[in-house]
Amino acid sequence: MLLYYITDRGQFPGDARTKRHHLLAKIAEAAHAGVDYIQLRERDLTGGDLEDLATEVLLAIRRAAVQPGKPRPQLLINSRTDVALAVGADGVHLRSHDVSADAARQIWSSCAAAGRAGAAARMTVAVSCHTTAQVRLAQVHGADFAVFAPVFEKSASDAQPAGLAALRDATRASIPVLALGGITLENAASCLEAGAAGIAAIRLFQENDIARVASALRRT
């Protein structure tokens, strides 16, 4: 069961400074609760502002992930391989229309070979997918896992819900496929029964106690 917290500071109350404070606190909570991945998905920020925030996020993760013998969550930056490299993140989450996973890896490997500070030898690449064909393409291009959405409700792009049958078809790929889009504690089991390797969510994590949510999901 893989758990993937996707951030959206815009959903928190207050002014910009307060939203940032809430975001960092929630990321620390997620790290302490042992989620597997955290995606920094603050797409409204400039590269420089995103880099500054990502640096703070990594520090928050490292401070919070203190469980003995348990690896810290991997931090993936939405779409920005350059920012991920600059701050020493674990990888990137590519949108469905971004460069391919293997192209992102080539950029990353070149920087690592050149001794660029913060560049790990290998990056983690996740890809957003909305169809089975996109999942299979992500697999061909070497993605580590795919996030299939939206399963139960419309996404920000107004894509129609794909439903469990489409999710089940997508999970026939040889890479893990996580379910996203309207996931709740009540319907998560149906996603796992359809073959999902885990759950990705914004609101499920941001609006609830993450340790409680993680425990409930892992008992599903």
Secondary structure, DSSP 8 states (H G I E B T S, - for coil): -EEEEE--GGGS-SSHHHHHHHHHHHHHHHHHHT-SEEEE--TTS-HHHHHHHHHHHHHHHHHH---TT----EEEEES-HHHHHHHT-SEEEE-TTS--HHHHHHHHHHHHHTT-TT--SS-EEEEEESSHHHHHHHHHTT-SEEEE--SSS--TT-----HHHHHHHHTTSSS-EEE-SS--TTTHHHHHHTT-SEEEESHHHHTS-HHHHHHHHHT-
